[in-house]
Amino acid sequence: MMMTIKVMVMMMMMMMMMMKMVMVMVMMMVIMMMMMMMMMMMMIMCLQTVCHRLGIDTGDRLQKNTTKRKFLITALPNDEEVTVSIQCLK
């Protein structure tokens, strides 16, 4: 009987240690995700600043609440159908 109580206590202690380790890992993951979000926000702010200084109007495309749209292209046109004009900037 005494041995089983010791074993049970040891198992409980091991479970508690494992739970602490899991909690620490979850906290580390949350911190890493927060850091990644902050880095993404800083990158967007830098991109907005560069675009603004170059005079490129981004409108609301870099905002969080902007509706993003994607279009599926099924086929590319032939080379004869596409006209390309090159303009040199001075």
Secondary structure by P-SEA (a helix, b strand, c coil): caaaaaaaaaaaaaaaaaaaaaaaaaaaaaaaaaaaaaaaaaaaaaaaaaaaaacccccccccccbbbbbbbbccccccccbbbbbbbcc
